């Protein structure tokens, strides 16, 4: 049974250019970092963004749900693509 108090949700915007993803696939990058909408630092394995890669990279607003005690990602979903 899952302890709901150990589940955390973070909303963040990310703009990873094509070159960032090429560096990931070449093994030069393993993680991406940014800030959430409420100012928390977000560091994720680059592989978490694989389902969201387009020809221009990874762009949009995302929701991360993670389990604090086990330090694992429960889900990562794109809420909306960037409008620009």
Phi and psi restraints in degrees (range 20) as a CNS / XPLOR table:
assign (resid 1 and name C) (resid 2 and name N)
       (resid 2 and name CA) (resid 2 and name C) 1.0 -88.0 20.0 2
assign (resid 2 and name N) (resid 2 and name CA)
       (resid 2 and name C) (resid 3 and name N) 1.0 133.7 20.0 2
assign (resid 2 and name C) (resid 3 and name N)
       (resid 3 and name CA) (resid 3 and name C) 1.0 -83.4 20.0 2
assign (resid 3 and name N) (resid 3 and name CA)
       (resid 3 and name C) (resid 4 and name N) 1.0 107.4 20.0 2
assign (resid 3 and name C) (resid 4 and name N)
       (resid 4 and name CA) (resid 4 and name C) 1.0 -61.3 20.0 2
assign (resid 4 and name N) (resid 4 and name CA)
       (resid 4 and name C) (resid 5 and name N) 1.0 -27.7 20.0 2
assign (resid 4 and name C) (resid 5 and name N)
       (resid 5 and name CA) (resid 5 and name C) 1.0 -69.7 20.0 2
assign (resid 5 and name N) (resid 5 and name CA)
       (resid 5 and name C) (resid 6 and name N) 1.0 -18.3 20.0 2
assign (resid 5 and name C) (resid 6 and name N)
       (resid 6 and name CA) (resid 6 and name C) 1.0 -92.1 20.0 2
assign (resid 6 and name N) (resid 6 and name CA)
       (resid 6 and name C) (resid 7 and name N) 1.0 3.7 20.0 2
assign (resid 6 and name C) (resid 7 and name N)
       (resid 7 and name CA) (resid 7 and name C) 1.0 -96.1 20.0 2
assign (resid 7 and name N) (resid 7 and name CA)
       (resid 7 and name C) (resid 8 and name N) 1.0 132.8 20.0 2
assign (resid 7 and name C) (resid 8 and name N)
       (resid 8 and name CA) (resid 8 and name C) 1.0 -125.1 20.0 2
assign (resid 8 and name N) (resid 8 and name CA)
       (resid 8 and name C) (resid 9 and name N) 1.0 140.7 20.0 2
assign (resid 8 and name C) (resid 9 and name N)
       (resid 9 and name CA) (resid 9 and name C) 1.0 -118.2 20.0 2
assign (resid 9 and name N) (resid 9 and name CA)
       (resid 9 and name C) (resid 10 and name N) 1.0 135.2 20.0 2
assign (resid 9 and name C) (resid 10 and name N)
       (resid 10 and name CA) (resid 10 and name C) 1.0 -134.2 20.0 2
assign (resid 10 and name N) (resid 10 and name CA)
       (resid 10 and name C) (resid 11 and name N) 1.0 134.6 20.0 2
assign (resid 10 and name C) (resid 11 and name N)
       (resid 11 and name CA) (resid 11 and name C) 1.0 -106.6 20.0 2
assign (resid 11 and name N) (resid 11 and name CA)
       (resid 11 and name C) (resid 12 and name N) 1.0 132.4 20.0 2
assign (resid 11 and name C) (resid 12 and name N)
       (resid 12 and name CA) (resid 12 and name C) 1.0 -149.4 20.0 2
assign (resid 12 and name N) (resid 12 and name CA)
       (resid 12 and name C) (resid 13 and name N) 1.0 158.5 20.0 2
assign (resid 12 and name C) (resid 13 and name N)
       (resid 13 and name CA) (resid 13 and name C) 1.0 -106.3 20.0 2
assign (resid 13 and name N) (resid 13 and name CA)
       (resid 13 and name C) (resid 14 and name N) 1.0 141.7 20.0 2
assign (resid 13 and name C) (resid 14 and name N)
       (resid 14 and name CA) (resid 14 and name C) 1.0 -140.5 20.0 2
assign (resid 14 and name N) (resid 14 and name CA)
       (resid 14 and name C) (resid 15 and name N) 1.0 143.0 20.0 2
assign (resid 14 and name C) (resid 15 and name N)
       (resid 15 and name CA) (resid 15 and name C) 1.0 -135.1 20.0 2
assign (resid 15 and name N) (resid 15 and name CA)
       (resid 15 and name C) (resid 16 and name N) 1.0 90.9 20.0 2
assign (resid 15 and name C) (resid 16 and name N)
       (resid 16 and name CA) (resid 16 and name C) 1.0 -101.3 20.0 2
assign (resid 16 and name N) (resid 16 and name CA)
       (resid 16 and name C) (resid 17 and name N) 1.0 118.8 20.0 2
assign (resid 16 and name C) (resid 17 and name N)
       (resid 17 and name CA) (resid 17 and name C) 1.0 -75.4 20.0 2
assign (resid 17 and name N) (resid 17 and name CA)
       (resid 17 and name C) (resid 18 and name N) 1.0 166.0 20.0 2
assign (resid 17 and name C) (resid 18 and name N)
       (resid 18 and name CA) (resid 18 and name C) 1.0 -53.5 20.0 2
assign (resid 18 and name N) (resid 18 and name CA)
       (resid 18 and name C) (resid 19 and name N) 1.0 -41.2 20.0 2
assign (resid 18 and name C) (resid 19 and name N)
       (resid 19 and name CA) (resid 19 and name C) 1.0 -61.6 20.0 2
assign (resid 19 and name N) (resid 19 and name CA)
       (resid 19 and name C) (resid 20 and name N) 1.0 -37.2 20.0 2
assign (resid 19 and name C) (resid 20 and name N)
       (resid 20 and name CA) (resid 20 and name C) 1.0 -59.9 20.0 2
assign (resid 20 and name N) (resid 20 and name CA)
       (resid 20 and name C) (resid 21 and name N) 1.0 -44.0 20.0 2
assign (resid 20 and name C) (resid 21 and name N)
       (resid 21 and name CA) (resid 21 and name C) 1.0 -70.7 20.0 2
assign (resid 21 and name N) (resid 21 and name CA)
       (resid 21 and name C) (resid 22 and name N) 1.0 -35.7 20.0 2
assign (resid 21 and name C) (resid 22 and name N)
       (resid 22 and name CA) (resid 22 and name C) 1.0 -62.9 20.0 2
assign (resid 22 and name N) (resid 22 and name CA)
       (resid 22 and name C) (resid 23 and name N) 1.0 -39.2 20.0 2
assign (resid 22 and name C) (resid 23 and name N)
       (resid 23 and name CA) (resid 23 and name C) 1.0 -64.0 20.0 2
assign (resid 23 and name N) (resid 23 and name CA)
       (resid 23 and name C) (resid 24 and name N) 1.0 -36.5 20.0 2
assign (resid 23 and name C) (resid 24 and name N)
       (resid 24 and name CA) (resid 24 and name C) 1.0 -63.3 20.0 2
assign (resid 24 and name N) (resid 24 and name CA)
       (resid 24 and name C) (resid 25 and name N) 1.0 -51.2 20.0 2
assign (resid 24 and name C) (resid 25 and name N)
       (resid 25 and name CA) (resid 25 and name C) 1.0 -63.7 20.0 2
assign (resid 25 and name N) (resid 25 and name CA)
       (resid 25 and name C) (resid 26 and name N) 1.0 -27.5 20.0 2
assign (resid 25 and name C) (resid 26 and name N)
       (resid 26 and name CA) (resid 26 and name C) 1.0 -82.3 20.0 2
assign (resid 26 and name N) (resid 26 and name CA)
       (resid 26 and name C) (resid 27 and name N) 1.0 -4.0 20.0 2
assign (resid 26 and name C) (resid 27 and name N)
       (resid 27 and name CA) (resid 27 and name C) 1.0 86.8 20.0 2
assign (resid 27 and name N) (resid 27 and name CA)
       (resid 27 and name C) (resid 28 and name N) 1.0 7.7 20.0 2
assign (resid 27 and name C) (resid 28 and name N)
       (resid 28 and name CA) (resid 28 and name C) 1.0 -85.0 20.0 2
assign (resid 28 and name N) (resid 28 and name CA)
       (resid 28 and name C) (resid 29 and name N) 1.0 -19.6 20.0 2
assign (resid 28 and name C) (resid 29 and name N)
       (resid 29 and name CA) (resid 29 and name C) 1.0 -128.0 20.0 2
assign (resid 29 and name N) (resid 29 and name CA)
       (resid 29 and name C) (resid 30 and name N) 1.0 138.4 20.0 2
assign (resid 29 and name C) (resid 30 and name N)
       (resid 30 and name CA) (resid 30 and name C) 1.0 -119.9 20.0 2
assign (resid 30 and name N) (resid 30 and name CA)
       (resid 30 and name C) (resid 31 and name N) 1.0 -18.7 20.0 2
assign (resid 30 and name C) (resid 31 and name N)
       (resid 31 and name CA) (resid 31 and name C) 1.0 -139.4 20.0 2
assign (resid 31 and name N) (resid 31 and name CA)
       (resid 31 and name C) (resid 32 and name N) 1.0 154.5 20.0 2
assign (resid 31 and name C) (resid 32 and name N)
       (resid 32 and name CA) (resid 32 and name C) 1.0 -123.5 20.0 2
assign (resid 32 and name N) (resid 32 and name CA)
       (resid 32 and name C) (resid 33 and name N) 1.0 142.3 20.0 2
assign (resid 32 and name C) (resid 33 and name N)
       (resid 33 and name CA) (resid 33 and name C) 1.0 -125.1 20.0 2
assign (resid 33 and name N) (resid 33 and name CA)
       (resid 33 and name C) (resid 34 and name N) 1.0 151.4 20.0 2
assign (resid 33 and name C) (resid 34 and name N)
       (resid 34 and name CA) (resid 34 and name C) 1.0 -165.2 20.0 2
assign (resid 34 and name N) (resid 34 and name CA)
       (resid 34 and name C) (resid 35 and name N) 1.0 -170.8 20.0 2
assign (resid 34 and name C) (resid 35 and name N)
       (resid 35 and name CA) (resid 35 and name C) 1.0 -116.2 20.0 2
assign (resid 35 and name N) (resid 35 and name CA)
       (resid 35 and name C) (resid 36 and name N) 1.0 140.9 20.0 2
assign (resid 35 and name C) (resid 36 and name N)
       (resid 36 and name CA) (resid 36 and name C) 1.0 -77.7 20.0 2
assign (resid 36 and name N) (resid 36 and name CA)
       (resid 36 and name C) (resid 37 and name N) 1.0 170.3 20.0 2
assign (resid 36 and name C) (resid 37 and name N)
       (resid 37 and name CA) (resid 37 and name C) 1.0 -62.9 20.0 2
assign (resid 37 and name N) (resid 37 and name CA)
       (resid 37 and name C) (resid 38 and name N) 1.0 -25.2 20.0 2
assign (resid 37 and name C) (resid 38 and name N)
       (resid 38 and name CA) (resid 38 and name C) 1.0 -99.1 20.0 2
assign (resid 38 and name N) (resid 38 and name CA)
       (resid 38 and name C) (resid 39 and name N) 1.0 13.0 20.0 2
assign (resid 38 and name C) (resid 39 and name N)
       (resid 39 and name CA) (resid 39 and name C) 1.0 91.9 20.0 2
assign (resid 39 and name N) (resid 39 and name CA)
       (resid 39 and name C) (resid 40 and name N) 1.0 2.2 20.0 2
assign (resid 39 and name C) (resid 40 and name N)
       (resid 40 and name CA) (resid 40 and name C) 1.0 -79.9 20.0 2
assign (resid 40 and name N) (resid 40 and name CA)
       (resid 40 and name C) (resid 41 and name N) 1.0 146.9 20.0 2
assign (resid 40 and name C) (resid 41 and name N)
       (resid 41 and name CA) (resid 41 and name C) 1.0 -78.1 20.0 2
assign (resid 41 and name N) (resid 41 and name CA)
       (resid 41 and name C) (resid 42 and name N) 1.0 133.2 20.0 2
assign (resid 41 and name C) (resid 42 and name N)
       (resid 42 and name CA) (resid 42 and name C) 1.0 -118.2 20.0 2
assign (resid 42 and name N) (resid 42 and name CA)
       (resid 42 and name C) (resid 43 and name N) 1.0 123.1 20.0 2
assign (resid 42 and name C) (resid 43 and name N)
       (resid 43 and name CA) (resid 43 and name C) 1.0 -126.0 20.0 2
assign (resid 43 and name N) (resid 43 and name CA)
       (resid 43 and name C) (resid 44 and name N) 1.0 121.6 20.0 2
assign (resid 43 and name C) (resid 44 and name N)
       (resid 44 and name CA) (resid 44 and name C) 1.0 -128.9 20.0 2
assign (resid 44 and name N) (resid 44 and name CA)
       (resid 44 and name C) (resid 45 and name N) 1.0 151.0 20.0 2
assign (resid 44 and name C) (resid 45 and name N)
       (resid 45 and name CA) (resid 45 and name C) 1.0 -64.0 20.0 2
assign (resid 45 and name N) (resid 45 and name CA)
       (resid 45 and name C) (resid 46 and name N) 1.0 138.7 20.0 2
assign (resid 45 and name C) (resid 46 and name N)
       (resid 46 and name CA) (resid 46 and name C) 1.0 -57.6 20.0 2
assign (resid 46 and name N) (resid 46 and name CA)
       (resid 46 and name C) (resid 47 and name N) 1.0 -31.2 20.0 2
assign (resid 46 and name C) (resid 47 and name N)
       (resid 47 and name CA) (resid 47 and name C) 1.0 -62.2 20.0 2
assign (resid 47 and name N) (resid 47 and name CA)
       (resid 47 and name C) (resid 48 and name N) 1.0 -22.4 20.0 2
assign (resid 47 and name C) (resid 48 and name N)
       (resid 48 and name CA) (resid 48 and name C) 1.0 -64.4 20.0 2
assign (resid 48 and name N) (resid 48 and name CA)
       (resid 48 and name C) (resid 49 and name N) 1.0 -23.7 20.0 2
assign (resid 48 and name C) (resid 49 and name N)
       (resid 49 and name CA) (resid 49 and name C) 1.0 -91.5 20.0 2
assign (resid 49 and name N) (resid 49 and name CA)
       (resid 49 and name C) (resid 50 and name N) 1.0 -2.8 20.0 2
assign (resid 49 and name C) (resid 50 and name N)
       (resid 50 and name CA) (resid 50 and name C) 1.0 -51.1 20.0 2
assign (resid 50 and name N) (resid 50 and name CA)
       (resid 50 and name C) (resid 51 and name N) 1.0 -43.3 20.0 2
assign (resid 50 and name C) (resid 51 and name N)
       (resid 51 and name CA) (resid 51 and name C) 1.0 -66.5 20.0 2
assign (resid 51 and name N) (resid 51 and name CA)
       (resid 51 and name C) (resid 52 and name N) 1.0 -13.7 20.0 2
assign (resid 51 and name C) (resid 52 and name N)
       (resid 52 and name CA) (resid 52 and name C) 1.0 -107.3 20.0 2
assign (resid 52 and name N) (resid 52 and name CA)
       (resid 52 and name C) (resid 53 and name N) 1.0 5.1 20.0 2
assign (resid 52 and name C) (resid 53 and name N)
       (resid 53 and name CA) (resid 53 and name C) 1.0 -72.7 20.0 2
assign (resid 53 and name N) (resid 53 and name CA)
       (resid 53 and name C) (resid 54 and name N) 1.0 131.4 20.0 2
assign (resid 53 and name C) (resid 54 and name N)
       (resid 54 and name CA) (resid 54 and name C) 1.0 -119.8 20.0 2
assign (resid 54 and name N) (resid 54 and name CA)
       (resid 54 and name C) (resid 55 and name N) 1.0 -178.4 20.0 2
assign (resid 54 and name C) (resid 55 and name N)
       (resid 55 and name CA) (resid 55 and name C) 1.0 -60.4 20.0 2
assign (resid 55 and name N) (resid 55 and name CA)
       (resid 55 and name C) (resid 56 and name N) 1.0 -27.0 20.0 2
assign (resid 55 and name C) (resid 56 and name N)
       (resid 56 and name CA) (resid 56 and name C) 1.0 -95.1 20.0 2
assign (resid 56 and name N) (resid 56 and name CA)
       (resid 56 and name C) (resid 57 and name N) 1.0 -0.3 20.0 2
assign (resid 56 and name C) (resid 57 and name N)
       (resid 57 and name CA) (resid 57 and name C) 1.0 118.2 20.0 2
assign (resid 57 and name N) (resid 57 and name CA)
       (resid 57 and name C) (resid 58 and name N) 1.0 -140.1 20.0 2
assign (resid 57 and name C) (resid 58 and name N)
       (resid 58 and name CA) (resid 58 and name C) 1.0 -130.0 20.0 2
assign (resid 58 and name N) (resid 58 and name CA)
       (resid 58 and name C) (resid 59 and name N) 1.0 122.4 20.0 2
assign (resid 58 and name C) (resid 59 and name N)
       (resid 59 and name CA) (resid 59 and name C) 1.0 -139.4 20.0 2
assign (resid 59 and name N) (resid 59 and name CA)
       (resid 59 and name C) (resid 60 and name N) 1.0 141.3 20.0 2
assign (resid 59 and name C) (resid 60 and name N)
       (resid 60 and name CA) (resid 60 and name C) 1.0 144.6 20.0 2
assign (resid 60 and name N) (resid 60 and name CA)
       (resid 60 and name C) (resid 61 and name N) 1.0 -175.6 20.0 2
assign (resid 60 and name C) (resid 61 and name N)
       (resid 61 and name CA) (resid 61 and name C) 1.0 -104.8 20.0 2
assign (resid 61 and name N) (resid 61 and name CA)
       (resid 61 and name C) (resid 62 and name N) 1.0 129.8 20.0 2
assign (resid 61 and name C) (resid 62 and name N)
       (resid 62 and name CA) (resid 62 and name C) 1.0 -125.4 20.0 2
assign (resid 62 and name N) (resid 62 and name CA)
       (resid 62 and name C) (resid 63 and name N) 1.0 154.9 20.0 2
assign (resid 62 and name C) (resid 63 and name N)
       (resid 63 and name CA) (resid 63 and name C) 1.0 -115.9 20.0 2
assign (resid 63 and name N) (resid 63 and name CA)
       (resid 63 and name C) (resid 64 and name N) 1.0 124.2 20.0 2
assign (resid 63 and name C) (resid 64 and name N)
       (resid 64 and name CA) (resid 64 and name C) 1.0 -106.2 20.0 2
assign (resid 64 and name N) (resid 64 and name CA)
       (resid 64 and name C) (resid 65 and name N) 1.0 127.8 20.0 2
assign (resid 64 and name C) (resid 65 and name N)
       (resid 65 and name CA) (resid 65 and name C) 1.0 -116.1 20.0 2
assign (resid 65 and name N) (resid 65 and name CA)
       (resid 65 and name C) (resid 66 and name N) 1.0 124.6 20.0 2
assign (resid 65 and name C) (resid 66 and name N)
       (resid 66 and name CA) (resid 66 and name C) 1.0 -138.1 20.0 2
assign (resid 66 and name N) (resid 66 and name CA)
       (resid 66 and name C) (resid 67 and name N) 1.0 158.5 20.0 2
assign (resid 66 and name C) (resid 67 and name N)
       (resid 67 and name CA) (resid 67 and name C) 1.0 -98.7 20.0 2
assign (resid 67 and name N) (resid 67 and name CA)
       (resid 67 and name C) (resid 68 and name N) 1.0 115.6 20.0 2
assign (resid 67 and name C) (resid 68 and name N)
       (resid 68 and name CA) (resid 68 and name C) 1.0 -65.0 20.0 2
assign (resid 68 and name N) (resid 68 and name CA)
       (resid 68 and name C) (resid 69 and name N) 1.0 -49.8 20.0 2
assign (resid 68 and name C) (resid 69 and name N)
       (resid 69 and name CA) (resid 69 and name C) 1.0 -68.1 20.0 2
assign (resid 69 and name N) (resid 69 and name CA)
       (resid 69 and name C) (resid 70 and name N) 1.0 -34.0 20.0 2
assign (resid 69 and name C) (resid 70 and name N)
       (resid 70 and name CA) (resid 70 and name C) 1.0 -95.3 20.0 2
assign (resid 70 and name N) (resid 70 and name CA)
       (resid 70 and name C) (resid 71 and name N) 1.0 -6.0 20.0 2
assign (resid 70 and name C) (resid 71 and name N)
       (resid 71 and name CA) (resid 71 and name C) 1.0 50.4 20.0 2
assign (resid 71 and name N) (resid 71 and name CA)
       (resid 71 and name C) (resid 72 and name N) 1.0 54.3 20.0 2
assign (resid 71 and name C) (resid 72 and name N)
       (resid 72 and name CA) (resid 72 and name C) 1.0 -133.5 20.0 2
assign (resid 72 and name N) (resid 72 and name CA)
       (resid 72 and name C) (resid 73 and name N) 1.0 150.8 20.0 2
assign (resid 72 and name C) (resid 73 and name N)
       (resid 73 and name CA) (resid 73 and name C) 1.0 -76.8 20.0 2
assign (resid 73 and name N) (resid 73 and name CA)
       (resid 73 and name C) (resid 74 and name N) 1.0 127.0 20.0 2
assign (resid 73 and name C) (resid 74 and name N)
       (resid 74 and name CA) (resid 74 and name C) 1.0 -87.6 20.0 2
assign (resid 74 and name N) (resid 74 and name CA)
       (resid 74 and name C) (resid 75 and name N) 1.0 -46.3 20.0 2
assign (resid 74 and name C) (resid 75 and name N)
       (resid 75 and name CA) (resid 75 and name C) 1.0 -157.9 20.0 2
assign (resid 75 and name N) (resid 75 and name CA)
       (resid 75 and name C) (resid 76 and name N) 1.0 153.9 20.0 2
assign (resid 75 and name C) (resid 76 and name N)
       (resid 76 and name CA) (resid 76 and name C) 1.0 -138.3 20.0 2
assign (resid 76 and name N) (resid 76 and name CA)
       (resid 76 and name C) (resid 77 and name N) 1.0 120.6 20.0 2
assign (resid 76 and name C) (resid 77 and name N)
       (resid 77 and name CA) (resid 77 and name C) 1.0 -137.2 20.0 2
assign (resid 77 and name N) (resid 77 and name CA)
       (resid 77 and name C) (resid 78 and name N) 1.0 147.5 20.0 2
assign (resid 77 and name C) (resid 78 and name N)
       (resid 78 and name CA) (resid 78 and name C) 1.0 -83.4 20.0 2
assign (resid 78 and name N) (resid 78 and name CA)
       (resid 78 and name C) (resid 79 and name N) 1.0 126.7 20.0 2
assign (resid 78 and name C) (resid 79 and name N)
       (resid 79 and name CA) (resid 79 and name C) 1.0 -84.1 20.0 2
assign (resid 79 and name N) (resid 79 and name CA)
       (resid 79 and name C) (resid 80 and name N) 1.0 -38.8 20.0 2
assign (resid 79 and name C) (resid 80 and name N)
       (resid 80 and name CA) (resid 80 and name C) 1.0 -162.3 20.0 2
assign (resid 80 and name N) (resid 80 and name CA)
       (resid 80 and name C) (resid 81 and name N) 1.0 143.2 20.0 2
assign (resid 80 and name C) (resid 81 and name N)
       (resid 81 and name CA) (resid 81 and name C) 1.0 -73.6 20.0 2
assign (resid 81 and name N) (resid 81 and name CA)
       (resid 81 and name C) (resid 82 and name N) 1.0 161.7 20.0 2
assign (resid 81 and name C) (resid 82 and name N)
       (resid 82 and name CA) (resid 82 and name C) 1.0 -66.1 20.0 2
assign (resid 82 and name N) (resid 82 and name CA)
       (resid 82 and name C) (resid 83 and name N) 1.0 147.3 20.0 2
assign (resid 82 and name C) (resid 83 and name N)
       (resid 83 and name CA) (resid 83 and name C) 1.0 -88.2 20.0 2
assign (resid 83 and name N) (resid 83 and name CA)
       (resid 83 and name C) (resid 84 and name N) 1.0 -8.8 20.0 2
